[in-house]
Structure formats: C-alpha cells, structure tokens
C-alpha cells in the first residue's frame, strides 16, 4: 500500500520538488497552497491550506482522510524568509515570520497527531534551515524561527515515541528556489545607520540564485522516509554550509563570530 504524504507549501520550490520526487516513487502525495486553483497542472493534488489559519489545517486533513483513511508522513515545508536589521524590522513582520515558521508547523503537527496515534504510527519531517543553527546578521529573525522549530522537534520526538510516531528535522542550506520573491525585506533606507545591510542582502540573494537543485532535499526526504529509526537532525547543502555547523560546535564563540563577520564583510 502506497504511503500517504502531506506536504505543506507543496506548490513550488523545495516542496514541489519533494512532491514530484515522491510521486514518481509511488507515494500518494498531497501538497498544499493558500491558492490551490493556481496549480491545476501539478503532478500531485494541491489542496487549500494556510498554516496561519488553523481551521484550514483541520479541513485539509479531514479532506485527505475522507479519501485515504490515513496520513503516513507529514512534511512541514511551508515557511517564509525575512531579512533586515532587527531594530528596523516591524514587529508585525517578526510576528508573522514566527507564526508561519514556528506556530504553523506546530498547528499542523497538533492536528495530525490524533490520527497518527489512531493508526499506531507516522512520520513528521520538519524542513528547517542550516541558518537555524547560528544567528546570522540581517537574518536573525529567520535564524531564530528555524532554530525554534529544530528545538520543538527535539522535544516532540521524545513526547510521541511511545505512539510509534517518528519525528525529525531536515535542514537545507541555500537552494535555487523562489524563496527570495516571497521573503520580507526590510527597506534599504539610505539614512539607516545599518549601512552594510544592502550589500549583505545582495549577497544573500546571489547565494540563493546560484545554489543547487532542490532535488537534493527531495532525495534526503525519500531516504528518511525509508529509514526505520530516523536521526534527530539531517543537513542538506554545500559542504561549507554543513561544515559551518561543525565549526560552531568546536570553535570559541568569538572566533566563530569573526568568521561570520569576515564572510559578510562586516
């Protein structure tokens, strides 16, 4: 029997790559979007779901269960980027980022856990970010939201282990997706004291646009689904992006900070 997979944010970018790859491997995939009517040509069904509106989460899960009677894998992929000096980012944008990147996945997990307990098993994969392992300049809010989801996953996997429910994080580095188009950018203000933000923002966008194919994340998801006991954390990305996490563990804090300052020319 084909496993039933729910992917939030499955209409584009990493989510779309995961959905298409798993569909080709024989999984029954459902992606989500706030505007599913725009994706009638998708290789897999796209249903309505907005992680910031809990009632749509409930409806989407109910819709899948009416057809499939089970949900085996949930991939929390929906998320938004944000850049800017923390002092200059409006609080409502900081709140929106945490609502989408942290509370959204939590609400999806809360909605699906009763069904997974009922069927005595399931897997939740939270798509986080290598940025969530370190506080990056002008990306601090994004780093914090993804780091929060990493820790939530660590706690949850211990809480649900008695129900045969597995939970893990997959942290991608930079991949060529449309995340920059949907990212909130604090205004580049010529009168701002944060004069280096403009060059850092340009560097961030250049890295994303020139990065690898998100199919690498899809292959890692497939690997994790087929792993009997998934690890707590997985990382996918360029060697130096993954190695930066190792350096953070072993270097003194101030030395690691100097490396980041040099990297961003700050």
KEKE-3310 file (N, C-alpha, C; in steps of 0.2 Angstrom, whole numbers, plus 5000, padded with zeros to 4 digits):
npx = (5004:5003:5011:5004:5006:5008:5012:5016:5015:5017:5017:5028:5046:5056:5046:5038:5047:5050:5037:5035:5046:5043:5030:5034:5040:5030:5022:5007:5004:4999:4999:5000:4993:4989:4982:4976:4970:4978:4987:4983:4990:4998:5008:5004:4990:4985:4979:4969:4976:4982:4994:4994:4981:4972:4959:4959:4969:4963:4953:4959:4966:4955:4950:4959:4959:4946:4947:4958:4959:4970:4986:5002:5014:5020:5026:5032:5034:5031:5035:5042:5054:5064:5073:5084:5089:5087:5082:5076:5066:5048:5038:5026:5030:5040:5032:5024:5033:5037:5024:5022:5033:5035:5024:5014:5019:5018:5004:5000:5006:4999:4987:4987:4993:4983:4977:4988:4991:4980:4981:4993:5006:5017:5026:5034:5041:5051:5055:5068:5082:5099:5103:5096:5105:5113:5115:5113:5119:5108:5099:5093:5080:5074:5084:5081:5068:5068:5078:5070:5060:5068:5072:5059:5056:5065:5060:5047:5049:5053:5042:5032:5036:5031:5020:5024:5027:5037:5049:5058:5071:5075:5087:5090:5103:5107:5097:5092:5078:5061:5061:5067:5058:5047:5051:5051:5058:5067:5066:5078:5086:5093:5096:5098:5107:5112:5122:5128:5119:5113:5122:5124:5111:5111:5121:5115:5104:5111:5118:5107:5101:5111:5113:5111:5101:5085:5081:5090:5086:5074:5078:5084:5073:5066:5075:5075:5061:5062:5070:5071:5073:5074:5086:5089:5092:5095:5106:5107:5115:5128:5145:5153:5143:5137:5148:5150:5142:5148:5160:5155:5152:5164:5173:5179:5166:5168:5178:5171:5162:5169:5173:5160:5158:5169:5165:5153:5158:5158)
npy = (4994:5011:5024:5038:5055:5071:5087:5103:5119:5114:5118:5125:5127:5119:5111:5107:5100:5090:5084:5080:5071:5061:5057:5051:5040:5032:5036:5042:5058:5073:5090:5107:5123:5141:5145:5135:5134:5139:5130:5119:5111:5103:5089:5081:5081:5097:5105:5116:5126:5135:5139:5148:5149:5140:5133:5130:5120:5110:5107:5103:5091:5083:5082:5074:5062:5058:5053:5044:5038:5038:5046:5045:5051:5067:5082:5097:5110:5123:5139:5156:5168:5181:5197:5209:5222:5219:5229:5237:5230:5229:5225:5217:5210:5202:5194:5188:5180:5171:5166:5159:5151:5144:5143:5138:5125:5119:5119:5111:5099:5096:5094:5083:5073:5065:5057:5049:5043:5035:5026:5020:5024:5034:5048:5063:5076:5090:5104:5113:5124:5127:5139:5140:5136:5145:5162:5173:5188:5201:5192:5187:5185:5175:5165:5163:5158:5147:5140:5138:5129:5118:5114:5112:5101:5092:5090:5086:5073:5065:5065:5059:5046:5034:5032:5026:5035:5044:5058:5071:5083:5091:5100:5112:5120:5133:5134:5134:5142:5150:5157:5170:5179:5179:5183:5194:5209:5221:5238:5245:5258:5274:5282:5275:5269:5256:5253:5243:5233:5233:5228:5215:5210:5209:5199:5188:5185:5182:5171:5162:5162:5156:5143:5125:5112:5109:5096:5088:5089:5083:5070:5067:5067:5056:5046:5047:5044:5031:5026:5016:5020:5036:5049:5063:5075:5081:5087:5096:5102:5113:5109:5118:5125:5115:5111:5123:5122:5112:5119:5129:5121:5118:5129:5143:5155:5169:5168:5161:5170:5180:5174:5174:5188:5191:5184:5190:5202:5212)
npz = (5000:4995:5004:5012:5009:5016:5011:5017:5009:4996:4982:4976:4973:4986:4992:4981:4973:4982:4982:4969:4967:4976:4972:4959:4965:4969:4980:4988:4986:4993:4991:4998:4997:4999:4988:4979:4966:4957:4953:4944:4935:4942:4947:4957:4968:4974:4988:4998:5011:5024:5034:5044:5047:5057:5055:5042:5041:5048:5040:5028:5032:5036:5023:5016:5024:5022:5009:5009:5022:5030:5036:5032:5032:5036:5030:5035:5027:5023:5024:5027:5022:5029:5030:5037:5047:5064:5073:5064:5058:5056:5070:5068:5056:5061:5070:5061:5054:5064:5066:5054:5052:5064:5073:5064:5058:5071:5073:5063:5066:5078:5074:5066:5074:5083:5073:5069:5080:5081:5070:5074:5071:5062:5053:5055:5046:5048:5039:5041:5043:5038:5043:5055:5064:5069:5073:5061:5054:5049:5046:5057:5063:5055:5057:5070:5070:5063:5071:5082:5078:5076:5089:5095:5088:5093:5106:5104:5098:5108:5116:5108:5106:5112:5105:5093:5083:5073:5072:5064:5059:5044:5038:5026:5016:5006:4992:4975:4973:4974:4985:4988:4982:4989:5002:5016:5015:5024:5022:5012:5018:5014:5024:5035:5050:5048:5037:5030:5026:5014:5005:5011:5009:4995:4993:5000:4992:4980:4983:4985:4972:4964:4969:4973:4965:4971:4972:4979:4992:4991:4988:5000:5009:5004:5008:5022:5025:5022:5032:5046:5059:5061:5062:5074:5068:5051:5038:5023:5009:5003:5005:5014:5020:5028:5035:5042:5053:5061:5064:5072:5083:5088:5089:5098:5104:5100:5090:5080:5078:5072:5060:5054:5053:5044:5033:5029:5026:5036)
capx = (5000:5007:5011:5000:5011:5005:5017:5013:5019:5020:5016:5034:5052:5058:5040:5036:5052:5049:5031:5036:5050:5039:5025:5037:5042:5024:5019:5001:5006:4995:5003:4995:4994:4984:4978:4977:4967:4984:4991:4979:4994:5003:5009:5000:4984:4986:4973:4969:4979:4986:4997:4992:4973:4971:4953:4961:4973:4959:4949:4964:4967:4949:4949:4963:4957:4940:4949:4964:4959:4976:4991:5008:5020:5018:5032:5031:5039:5028:5039:5044:5060:5064:5079:5084:5092:5081:5079:5072:5060:5042:5036:5021:5033:5043:5027:5021:5038:5036:5018:5022:5039:5035:5017:5011:5021:5016:4997:4999:5008:4994:4981:4988:4995:4977:4976:4994:4990:4975:4984:4998:5012:5018:5032:5034:5048:5051:5060:5071:5087:5106:5103:5094:5110:5118:5112:5116:5117:5102:5094:5092:5073:5074:5088:5078:5062:5070:5081:5065:5057:5073:5071:5052:5056:5069:5056:5041:5050:5053:5035:5027:5039:5028:5015:5026:5027:5044:5049:5065:5072:5079:5089:5093:5107:5104:5095:5089:5070:5059:5060:5068:5052:5041:5054:5050:5065:5066:5068:5085:5085:5099:5098:5099:5114:5115:5124:5130:5113:5111:5127:5123:5105:5113:5125:5111:5100:5115:5119:5101:5100:5116:5113:5110:5095:5082:5080:5094:5082:5069:5081:5085:5067:5065:5080:5072:5055:5064:5074:5067:5073:5077:5090:5085:5094:5099:5108:5107:5118:5135:5150:5155:5137:5136:5154:5149:5139:5153:5164:5151:5152:5171:5177:5176:5161:5171:5182:5166:5159:5174:5172:5154:5159:5173:5161:5148:5162:5155)
capy = (5000:5017:5029:5044:5060:5078:5092:5110:5123:5110:5121:5127:5127:5113:5107:5105:5095:5084:5081:5077:5065:5056:5054:5046:5034:5028:5038:5046:5064:5079:5096:5112:5130:5145:5147:5129:5134:5141:5124:5114:5106:5100:5082:5078:5086:5103:5107:5123:5126:5141:5137:5153:5148:5133:5130:5127:5114:5104:5105:5099:5084:5079:5080:5068:5056:5055:5049:5039:5035:5038:5050:5041:5056:5075:5086:5104:5113:5130:5144:5162:5171:5188:5200:5216:5224:5218:5235:5241:5226:5230:5219:5213:5206:5197:5190:5184:5175:5166:5162:5154:5146:5140:5141:5135:5118:5116:5118:5105:5093:5095:5092:5076:5068:5061:5052:5045:5038:5030:5021:5017:5026:5040:5051:5070:5079:5097:5107:5119:5128:5127:5146:5139:5133:5151:5169:5177:5195:5203:5186:5185:5183:5169:5160:5161:5155:5140:5136:5136:5123:5112:5113:5110:5094:5088:5089:5082:5067:5061:5065:5055:5040:5029:5030:5024:5041:5047:5065:5073:5089:5091:5107:5113:5126:5138:5130:5138:5142:5157:5160:5177:5183:5179:5185:5201:5213:5227:5243:5248:5265:5277:5286:5270:5268:5250:5254:5237:5229:5232:5223:5208:5207:5207:5193:5183:5184:5179:5164:5158:5161:5152:5137:5119:5110:5107:5089:5085:5089:5078:5063:5066:5066:5049:5042:5047:5040:5023:5024:5013:5025:5042:5053:5069:5081:5080:5093:5095:5108:5113:5106:5123:5126:5110:5112:5129:5119:5109:5124:5132:5117:5117:5135:5148:5159:5175:5166:5159:5176:5183:5171:5176:5195:5191:5181:5195:5209:5217)
capz = (5000:4995:5009:5010:5012:5016:5011:5017:5004:4991:4976:4972:4977:4989:4992:4974:4971:4986:4980:4962:4968:4980:4967:4955:4968:4970:4986:4986:4989:4993:4993:5000:4995:5000:4982:4975:4960:4953:4952:4941:4931:4947:4946:4963:4970:4978:4992:5001:5017:5026:5041:5049:5049:5060:5053:5035:5043:5050:5034:5023:5035:5035:5016:5014:5027:5019:5003:5010:5028:5034:5034:5035:5033:5036:5029:5036:5022:5022:5028:5024:5024:5031:5031:5039:5054:5069:5075:5059:5055:5060:5075:5065:5052:5065:5072:5055:5052:5069:5065:5049:5053:5070:5075:5058:5059:5077:5072:5058:5070:5083:5070:5063:5079:5085:5068:5069:5086:5080:5066:5078:5068:5057:5052:5054:5044:5048:5035:5045:5039:5041:5046:5061:5069:5070:5072:5055:5053:5045:5045:5064:5064:5051:5060:5077:5069:5061:5076:5087:5075:5077:5096:5096:5085:5098:5112:5102:5096:5114:5119:5104:5104:5114:5100:5086:5079:5072:5070:5063:5056:5038:5037:5020:5015:5000:4986:4970:4974:4973:4992:4989:4980:4995:5008:5018:5015:5027:5017:5012:5019:5014:5030:5041:5052:5046:5030:5026:5025:5006:5002:5014:5006:4988:4994:5002:4986:4975:4985:4983:4965:4961:4973:4969:4964:4977:4971:4984:4998:4990:4989:5008:5012:5002:5012:5029:5025:5021:5037:5051:5065:5058:5067:5076:5063:5045:5034:5016:5006:5001:5011:5018:5024:5033:5039:5047:5060:5065:5066:5078:5089:5091:5089:5103:5101:5097:5084:5075:5076:5067:5054:5050:5051:5038:5027:5027:5026:5041)
cpx = (5004:5006:5008:5004:5007:5011:5014:5018:5022:5019:5022:5040:5053:5052:5038:5041:5051:5043:5032:5040:5047:5034:5028:5039:5036:5021:5012:5002:5000:4999:4998:4998:4988:4979:4979:4975:4973:4988:4988:4984:4999:5003:5005:4995:4987:4980:4974:4971:4983:4988:4995:4984:4972:4965:4955:4965:4968:4955:4953:4965:4961:4948:4953:4961:4950:4942:4954:4963:4965:4981:4997:5014:5018:5025:5030:5036:5037:5032:5040:5051:5059:5071:5079:5087:5086:5078:5075:5066:5054:5040:5031:5024:5037:5038:5024:5026:5037:5029:5018:5027:5039:5028:5013:5013:5018:5008:4996:5001:5002:4988:4981:4990:4989:4976:4982:4994:4985:4977:4991:5005:5011:5024:5031:5041:5047:5056:5062:5076:5094:5106:5100:5099:5114:5114:5116:5114:5113:5098:5092:5085:5072:5078:5084:5072:5063:5074:5076:5061:5062:5072:5064:5052:5059:5064:5050:5043:5051:5046:5031:5030:5035:5022:5017:5026:5034:5044:5057:5065:5076:5081:5093:5098:5103:5103:5091:5081:5068:5058:5062:5062:5047:5044:5052:5057:5063:5069:5075:5085:5092:5101:5098:5106:5117:5117:5126:5125:5112:5116:5126:5117:5107:5117:5120:5107:5105:5117:5113:5100:5105:5117:5111:5103:5091:5080:5084:5090:5077:5072:5082:5079:5065:5069:5077:5066:5057:5069:5070:5067:5077:5081:5086:5086:5097:5100:5109:5110:5125:5139:5151:5149:5136:5142:5153:5146:5144:5158:5161:5152:5159:5175:5174:5171:5164:5175:5177:5163:5163:5174:5166:5155:5164:5169:5156:5151:5159:5161)
cpy = (5006:5021:5035:5050:5067:5083:5099:5114:5118:5112:5123:5126:5120:5109:5104:5099:5089:5080:5077:5070:5059:5053:5049:5040:5030:5030:5042:5053:5069:5085:5101:5119:5135:5147:5141:5129:5136:5136:5118:5109:5103:5092:5078:5083:5091:5105:5113:5122:5132:5140:5142:5153:5141:5129:5127:5120:5108:5102:5101:5092:5080:5077:5074:5062:5053:5051:5043:5035:5035:5043:5047:5046:5063:5078:5094:5108:5121:5134:5151:5165:5178:5191:5207:5216:5223:5224:5239:5236:5227:5224:5215:5208:5200:5192:5186:5179:5170:5162:5157:5149:5142:5138:5137:5127:5115:5114:5112:5099:5091:5092:5085:5071:5063:5055:5047:5040:5033:5025:5018:5018:5032:5043:5059:5073:5086:5100:5113:5123:5127:5134:5145:5137:5139:5157:5173:5184:5197:5197:5183:5182:5176:5164:5158:5157:5147:5136:5134:5130:5117:5110:5110:5102:5089:5086:5084:5075:5062:5060:5060:5048:5034:5027:5028:5029:5044:5054:5067:5080:5088:5099:5109:5119:5130:5133:5135:5138:5149:5160:5167:5181:5184:5181:5192:5204:5219:5232:5245:5256:5269:5281:5281:5270:5261:5250:5248:5232:5228:5227:5216:5205:5205:5200:5187:5180:5180:5172:5159:5157:5156:5145:5131:5118:5107:5099:5085:5084:5083:5071:5062:5064:5058:5044:5042:5043:5033:5021:5022:5018:5031:5046:5059:5075:5078:5087:5092:5102:5107:5111:5112:5125:5121:5110:5118:5127:5116:5114:5128:5128:5117:5123:5139:5153:5165:5173:5164:5166:5180:5180:5173:5184:5195:5189:5186:5202:5214:5220)
cpz = (5000:5001:5007:5013:5011:5016:5011:5012:4999:4983:4972:4976:4980:4989:4986:4972:4975:4983:4973:4963:4971:4976:4962:4958:4971:4977:4983:4990:4988:4995:4995:4997:4997:4994:4977:4968:4955:4950:4949:4937:4936:4946:4951:4965:4975:4982:4996:5009:5018:5033:5046:5050:5051:5057:5046:5036:5044:5044:5029:5026:5034:5028:5014:5018:5024:5013:5005:5017:5033:5032:5037:5036:5032:5035:5030:5033:5022:5026:5024:5026:5026:5032:5034:5046:5059:5072:5070:5056:5059:5064:5072:5060:5056:5068:5067:5053:5057:5068:5060:5050:5059:5072:5070:5059:5066:5077:5068:5062:5075:5080:5068:5069:5081:5079:5068:5075:5085:5075:5068:5074:5063:5057:5051:5052:5044:5044:5038:5040:5042:5045:5053:5066:5071:5069:5067:5055:5048:5043:5052:5065:5061:5055:5067:5076:5067:5067:5081:5085:5076:5084:5098:5093:5090:5104:5110:5101:5102:5117:5115:5103:5106:5109:5093:5081:5079:5070:5069:5059:5049:5037:5031:5020:5010:4994:4981:4970:4973:4980:4992:4987:4985:5001:5009:5018:5019:5022:5018:5012:5019:5020:5036:5043:5050:5038:5026:5024:5018:5003:5005:5010:4999:4988:4995:4995:4980:4976:4983:4976:4961:4965:4969:4968:4970:4977:4976:4990:4997:4991:4997:5011:5011:5007:5019:5029:5025:5027:5043:5057:5063:5064:5069:5070:5057:5042:5027:5013:5004:5007:5016:5023:5029:5038:5044:5054:5064:5068:5072:5084:5092:5092:5095:5100:5097:5091:5079:5073:5071:5060:5050:5048:5045:5032:5024:5026:5030:5046)
residu = (UNK:UNK:UNK:UNK:UNK:UNK:UNK:UNK:UNK:UNK:UNK:UNK:UNK:UNK:UNK:UNK:UNK:UNK:UNK:UNK:UNK:UNK:UNK:UNK:UNK:UNK:UNK:UNK:UNK:UNK:UNK:UNK:UNK:UNK:UNK:UNK:UNK:UNK:UNK:UNK:UNK:UNK:UNK:UNK:UNK:UNK:UNK:UNK:UNK:UNK:UNK:UNK:UNK:UNK:UNK:UNK:UNK:UNK:UNK:UNK:UNK:UNK:UNK:UNK:UNK:UNK:UNK:UNK:UNK:UNK:UNK:UNK:UNK:UNK:UNK:UNK:UNK:UNK:UNK:UNK:UNK:UNK:UNK:UNK:UNK:UNK:UNK:UNK:UNK:UNK:UNK:UNK:UNK:UNK:UNK:UNK:UNK:UNK:UNK:UNK:UNK:UNK:UNK:UNK:UNK:UNK:UNK:UNK:UNK:UNK:UNK:UNK:UNK:UNK:UNK:UNK:UNK:UNK:UNK:UNK:UNK:UNK:UNK:UNK:UNK:UNK:UNK:UNK:UNK:UNK:UNK:UNK:UNK:UNK:UNK:UNK:UNK:UNK:UNK:UNK:UNK:UNK:UNK:UNK:UNK:UNK:UNK:UNK:UNK:UNK:UNK:UNK:UNK:UNK:UNK:UNK:UNK:UNK:UNK:UNK:UNK:UNK:UNK:UNK:UNK:UNK:UNK:UNK:UNK:UNK:UNK:UNK:UNK:UNK:UNK:UNK:UNK:UNK:UNK:UNK:UNK:UNK:UNK:UNK:UNK:UNK:UNK:UNK:UNK:UNK:UNK:UNK:UNK:UNK:UNK:UNK:UNK:UNK:UNK:UNK:UNK:UNK:UNK:UNK:UNK:UNK:UNK:UNK:UNK:UNK:UNK:UNK:UNK:UNK:UNK:UNK:UNK:UNK:UNK:UNK:UNK:UNK:UNK:UNK:UNK:UNK:UNK:UNK:UNK:UNK:UNK:UNK:UNK:UNK:UNK:UNK:UNK:UNK:UNK:UNK:UNK:UNK:UNK:UNK:UNK:UNK:UNK:UNK:UNK:UNK:UNK:UNK:UNK:UNK:UNK:UNK:UNK:UNK:UNK:UNK:UNK:UNK:UNK:UNK:UNK:UNK)
# end
